């Protein structure tokens, strides 16, 4: 176990110059989960984990360590009550989860303050369930969710069984969907738009549709697949990654970043050939940041407008790496993180959008038992919608737990 590495004020000043005082005040991280079991946010990075009143945070609890979870390793899905001494309240269990995206829990904006959606196995099939804390009831949607629209009425669904073959740490165990493992470019699989009110779904972009706009894949050996979907902040567009890989290795995948309108029309590649793409976050309805191999193949946080080649490598050279960048709702700040450095520390930092000054918030040590690829613990930062809290997962105190940083006016 190793404590957080606090970066000196001289380092901060050298990075952000004389304007450092204009940054908010960031408190020291405080854990809101504890105990012998591991805890993590119940969704992927950048997804809001707070109920509308800010009282509850969706969290997973598991005893699984040092291996890839299977469908037999049900995790406890619950909430942390921030107004009751951070009490963890177990609500239900799920067999559809992993250490990277958890169970993709989303609070539903149009529903009461007590409802969220998450993924699980139902009668042997991958599905999503709308859980209501008021009466502990579940309403089944016969499709797993990968992203939920800002209005809470629609979701994007992808094939998590195919994902288990191609990127095991992001898929789900079990045979809850047809992985189509013999078909490289399926015409009946891809992005599905799900109506969360009726439970019906429509294929809006097939994997076969983008075949000519992706790097070549070897028939009979490679599988093309979709992953990492997210709606724009106004719900009008969808971003996703299209990849191909040999499932025998599930390594060295080829990536193309795409956007489309919410109905699947106007499918666009985000970058020129060779840039690929990795992590992502929408700034508004048209602009988004994607980490990609920018000019000269340097991993960078790249900001651009859909349909325009107005690429901006943000961070003034300080963010030239693949991180999980996420914008605050007021668009003034972007938080991001790093993969472990030579000291096995993951760094957390915030960039001011007005001038791209960068403020480091600390380094978080990764014990050896959490360095495995499938069960690694990325920081995966996320802002509370009001911008007054920045949160992340970490293992720097010896166990996987959830941490909050309070953000106050300077």
C-alpha positions in Angstrom: 0.0 0.0 0.0 1.3 3.5 -0.8 -0.4 6.8 -0.2 -1.3 9.4 -2.8 1.7 11.3 -4.1 1.1 15.0 -3.6 2.6 17.2 -6.4 4.4 20.2 -5.1 3.0 23.7 -5.6 6.1 24.6 -7.6 5.2 21.8 -10.1 1.7 23.2 -10.3 3.0 26.8 -10.8 5.4 25.7 -13.6 2.5 24.1 -15.5 -0.2 26.7 -15.1 1.8 29.9 -14.6 0.5 32.9 -12.8 -3.2 32.1 -13.3 -3.1 29.1 -10.9 -5.3 31.0 -8.4 -8.2 31.1 -10.8 -8.6 27.3 -10.6 -11.2 26.1 -8.1 -10.0 24.7 -4.7 -9.8 20.9 -4.9 -9.9 19.1 -1.5 -7.9 16.0 -0.7 -9.6 12.8 -2.0 -11.9 11.1 0.5 -13.2 7.5 0.3 -17.0 7.0 0.4 -16.6 3.2 0.4 -14.6 0.9 2.6 -14.4 -2.6 4.0 -12.8 -5.9 2.9 -14.6 -6.0 -0.4 -13.8 -4.0 -3.5 -16.1 -1.1 -4.6 -16.3 0.8 -7.9 -18.7 3.1 -9.6 -21.5 1.2 -11.2 -20.9 2.7 -14.7 -18.1 3.7 -17.1 -16.2 6.9 -16.7 -17.9 10.3 -17.4 -21.4 8.8 -16.7 -23.3 10.6 -14.0 -23.4 8.4 -10.8 -25.5 10.8 -8.7 -29.2 10.8 -8.1 -30.9 14.1 -9.1 -30.9 15.4 -5.5 -27.2 14.4 -5.1 -27.8 12.1 -2.2 -27.2 8.7 -3.7 -24.2 7.4 -5.8 -24.5 4.1 -7.7 -21.8 1.6 -6.7 -20.9 -2.0 -7.2 -19.5 -4.3 -4.5 -17.6 -7.5 -5.3 -15.3 -10.1 -3.7 -13.8 -10.9 -7.1 -10.1 -10.0 -7.3 -7.2 -10.8 -9.7 -9.3 -12.3 -12.4 -12.0 -11.7 -15.1 -15.5 -12.1 -13.5 -17.9 -14.6 -15.0 -21.7 -14.8 -15.1 -21.4 -16.8 -11.9 -19.8 -13.9 -10.0 -22.8 -11.7 -9.2 -21.9 -8.3 -7.9 -24.0 -6.4 -5.4 -25.4 -3.2 -6.9 -26.3 -0.5 -4.4 -26.0 3.1 -3.6 -23.9 5.1 -1.1 -26.1 7.5 1.0 -23.9 10.6 1.2 -26.3 12.1 3.8 -26.1 9.1 6.1 -22.3 8.8 6.8 -21.6 7.3 3.4 -23.7 4.2 4.2 -23.7 1.6 1.5 -27.2 0.3 0.8 -27.3 -3.0 -1.2 -30.3 -3.0 -3.5 -29.9 -5.9 -6.0 -27.4 -8.1 -7.7 -26.1 -8.3 -11.3 -24.3 -10.9 -13.3 -23.6 -8.5 -16.2 -20.6 -6.4 -15.1 -16.9 -6.0 -15.4 -14.2 -3.9 -13.8 -14.0 -1.3 -16.6 -17.6 -0.4 -17.3 -19.2 -2.0 -14.3 -22.9 -2.7 -15.1 -23.5 0.6 -17.1 -25.9 2.0 -14.5 -27.6 5.3 -15.6 -30.0 7.4 -13.6 -33.1 8.1 -15.7 -33.6 11.8 -16.2 -37.3 11.6 -16.9 -38.0 9.2 -14.0 -38.4 9.9 -10.3 -35.3 10.5 -8.3 -35.4 6.8 -7.3 -35.0 5.1 -10.7 -31.9 3.9 -12.6 -31.2 1.4 -15.3 -28.5 -1.3 -15.3 -27.5 -4.6 -17.1 -28.1 -8.1 -16.0 -28.9 -11.7 -17.1 -32.6 -12.4 -17.3 -33.7 -16.0 -18.1 -30.2 -16.5 -19.6 -30.3 -13.4 -21.8 -28.5 -10.1 -21.5 -31.0 -7.4 -20.7 -31.3 -4.1 -18.8 -33.6 -3.5 -15.9 -35.1 -0.3 -14.6 -34.8 -0.4 -10.8 -37.0 1.8 -8.6 -35.6 2.3 -5.1 -39.0 3.3 -3.8 -40.4 -0.2 -3.9 -37.3 -2.3 -5.0 -39.1 -3.2 -8.3 -37.5 -4.1 -11.6 -38.9 -3.5 -15.1 -37.1 -5.6 -17.8 -35.9 -4.1 -21.1 -34.9 -7.1 -23.4 -31.7 -5.4 -24.5 -28.5 -4.5 -22.5 -27.7 -0.8 -22.5 -24.4 0.7 -23.6 -25.4 4.4 -23.5 -28.6 6.2 -22.4 -29.9 9.4 -23.9 -29.9 12.6 -21.8 -33.7 12.6 -21.7 -33.7 9.0 -20.4 -36.1 7.7 -23.0 -33.7 5.9 -25.4 -30.6 3.8 -25.2 -27.9 2.3 -27.5 -27.5 -1.4 -27.2 -24.5 -3.5 -28.5 -23.5 -7.1 -28.5 -21.8 -7.9 -25.2 -21.3 -11.5 -26.1 -19.3 -10.5 -29.2 -17.5 -8.0 -27.0 -16.5 -10.8 -24.6 -14.7 -12.5 -27.5 -13.0 -9.5 -28.9 -12.4 -7.4 -25.7 -13.0 -9.7 -22.8 -12.6 -7.1 -20.1 -15.6 -5.1 -21.5 -17.9 -8.0 -22.3 -20.1 -10.1 -20.1 -19.7 -13.8 -19.2 -22.3 -16.3 -20.4 -24.1 -16.7 -23.7 -26.7 -14.0 -23.2 -26.5 -12.9 -26.9 -25.6 -14.5 -30.2 -21.9 -13.5 -30.7 -22.1 -14.3 -34.4 -18.5 -15.6 -33.9 -18.3 -17.0 -37.5 -19.2 -13.7 -39.2 -16.6 -11.0 -39.6 -19.0 -8.3 -40.9 -22.5 -9.1 -39.7 -25.4 -7.3 -41.4 -27.8 -7.9 -38.5 -25.6 -6.7 -35.6 -24.2 -3.3 -34.6 -25.9 -0.3 -33.0 -29.4 -0.8 -31.8 -31.6 2.2 -30.7 -33.8 1.0 -27.8 -37.0 2.7 -26.8 -36.9 2.5 -23.0 -40.6 3.1 -22.6 -41.8 0.3 -24.9 -38.7 -2.0 -24.8 -38.5 -2.2 -28.6 -35.3 -1.8 -30.6 -34.2 -1.0 -34.1 -30.8 -1.7 -35.7 -29.7 1.7 -36.9 -26.1 1.0 -38.0 -24.9 -2.4 -38.9 -21.3 -3.5 -38.6 -21.3 -4.4 -42.3 -22.3 -0.8 -43.2 -18.9 0.6 -42.1 -16.7 -2.2 -43.6 -15.4 0.1 -46.4 -14.5 2.8 -43.9 -12.4 0.7 -41.5 -9.0 -1.0 -41.8 -9.2 -4.4 -43.5 -10.0 -7.4 -41.4 -9.1 -11.0 -42.4 -12.1 -13.1 -43.2 -12.4 -16.2 -41.1 -9.9 -14.9 -38.5 -10.9 -11.4 -37.4 -14.2 -10.1 -35.9 -15.3 -6.6 -36.4 -17.3 -5.2 -33.5 -18.7 -2.0 -32.0 -18.1 -0.6 -28.5 -17.8 2.5 -26.4 -21.0 4.3 -27.3 -22.2 7.7 -26.0 -24.9 10.2 -26.8 -24.1 13.9 -27.4 -25.2 16.2 -24.6 -28.3 17.2 -26.6 -29.1 13.6 -27.5 -28.9 14.3 -31.3 -25.8 12.3 -32.1 -24.0 9.1 -31.1 -20.3 8.4 -31.0 -18.8 4.9 -31.0 -15.7 3.0 -31.8 -15.6 0.3 -34.5 -12.8 -2.2 -34.2 -11.6 -5.5 -35.6 -9.4 -8.1 -33.9 -8.5 -11.7 -34.0 -10.5 -13.2 -31.0 -7.8 -15.8 -30.5 -5.5 -13.0 -29.2 -8.0 -10.2 -28.4 -5.0 -7.8 -28.7 -3.8 -5.3 -31.3 -7.2 -4.3 -32.5 -7.7 -1.8 -35.3 -9.9 1.2 -34.5 -12.0 3.7 -36.4 -14.0 6.4 -34.6 -17.5 7.2 -35.9 -20.5 9.4 -35.2 -24.0 9.3 -36.5 -27.3 11.0 -35.9 -29.5 9.4 -33.3 -31.5 7.6 -36.0 -28.4 6.1 -37.6 -28.2 8.6 -40.5 -25.2 10.6 -41.5 -22.5 8.1 -40.4 -19.2 9.9 -40.3 -15.6 8.9 -39.6 -14.1 11.3 -37.0 -10.4 11.2 -38.1 -8.2 10.7 -41.1 -6.7 7.2 -41.6 -4.4 6.0 -38.9 -5.6 8.2 -36.1 -7.8 5.5 -34.6 -9.4 6.6 -31.3 -9.7 5.5 -27.7 -11.5 7.5 -25.1 -14.1 10.2 -25.6 -16.5 12.8 -24.2 -18.9 15.3 -25.8 -18.5 19.0 -25.0 -21.9 19.8 -26.4 -24.2 18.7 -29.3 -21.5 19.0 -32.0 -18.1 19.1 -30.4 -16.3 16.3 -28.7 -12.9 15.2 -27.4 -11.4 11.9 -28.5 -8.0 10.6 -27.5 -6.3 9.5 -30.7 -3.0 9.2 -32.5 -2.7 12.8 -33.7 -0.3 14.1 -36.2 3.0 12.2 -36.1 1.1 9.4 -34.3 1.3 11.1 -30.9 -1.4 10.1 -28.5 -3.3 13.3 -27.7 -6.6 14.7 -26.4 -8.1 16.0 -29.7 -11.1 18.4 -29.7 -13.1 18.8 -32.9 -16.5 19.4 -34.4 -18.5 16.7 -36.1 -18.2 17.0 -39.9 -15.3 19.5 -39.7 -11.5 19.0 -39.8 -11.0 21.6 -37.0 -8.8 19.4 -34.9 -7.2 20.9 -31.8 -4.6 19.1 -29.8 -5.5 20.4 -26.3 -3.3 20.7 -23.2 -0.4 22.5 -24.8 1.7 19.3 -24.9 0.9 18.4 -21.3 -1.9 16.0 -22.3 -0.1 14.0 -24.9 -1.2 10.6 -23.7 -4.3 8.4 -23.8 -6.5 9.4 -20.9 -10.2 9.4 -19.8 -11.0 13.0 -20.5 -14.4 14.3 -19.2 -15.8 17.9 -19.4 -17.7 19.6 -16.6 -21.3 20.4 -17.4 -20.5 24.2 -17.5 -17.8 23.4 -20.1 -15.1 25.3 -18.1 -13.0 22.3 -17.1 -11.8 19.0 -18.4 -10.5 16.3 -16.0 -8.4 13.4 -17.3 -6.1 10.7 -16.0 -3.1 8.6 -17.1 -2.1 5.0 -17.2 0.5 3.9 -14.6 3.9 5.6 -15.0 7.3 4.2 -14.1 6.4 4.6 -10.4 3.2 2.7 -11.0 1.2 5.8 -10.3 -1.9 7.0 -12.1 -2.1 10.8 -12.4 -5.2 12.9 -12.1 -5.4 16.4 -13.5 -7.8 19.2 -14.6 -7.4 21.5 -17.6 -9.0 24.9 -17.8 -10.7 25.2 -21.1 -10.3 29.0 -21.5 -6.5 28.8 -21.9 -5.7 25.0 -21.6 -3.7 25.5 -18.4 -3.3 22.1 -16.6 -3.5 21.6 -12.8 -2.2 18.2 -11.5 -4.2 16.9 -8.6 -2.0 14.0 -7.6 -0.6 10.6 -8.3 -2.3 7.4 -7.1 -0.2 4.2 -6.6 -1.3 0.9 -8.1 -0.4 -2.1 -6.0 0.9 -5.1 -7.9 -2.2 -7.2 -7.4 -4.2 -4.5 -9.4 -1.9 -4.3 -12.4 -3.6 -7.2 -14.4 -5.2 -6.0 -17.6 -8.6 -7.5 -17.0 -9.0 -6.4 -13.4 -7.0 -3.1 -13.6 -8.4 -0.1 -11.8 -8.4 3.0 -14.0 -9.2 6.2 -12.2 -12.2 6.9 -14.6 -13.0 10.4 -13.4 -16.5 11.9 -13.5 -18.0 15.2 -12.4 -21.1 15.6 -10.4 -23.5 17.6 -12.7 -23.2 20.8 -10.6 -19.4 20.7 -10.9 -18.9 20.7 -7.1 -17.4 17.2 -6.9 -14.9 15.3 -9.0 -14.9 11.6 -8.4 -12.8 8.5 -9.3 -12.0 4.9 -8.6 -8.6 4.1 -7.0 -6.6 1.4 -5.3 -3.9 3.6 -3.7 -5.0 2.6 -0.2 -4.7 -1.1 -0.9 -8.3 -1.9 -2.0 -10.5 -0.8 -4.9 -12.7 2.0 -3.6 -14.6 5.1 -4.7 -13.3 8.6 -3.9 -14.7 12.1 -4.1 -12.8 15.4 -4.3 -14.8 18.5 -3.3 -14.6 21.4 -5.7 -15.0 24.9 -4.3 -14.8 28.4 -5.7 -11.2 29.9 -5.4 
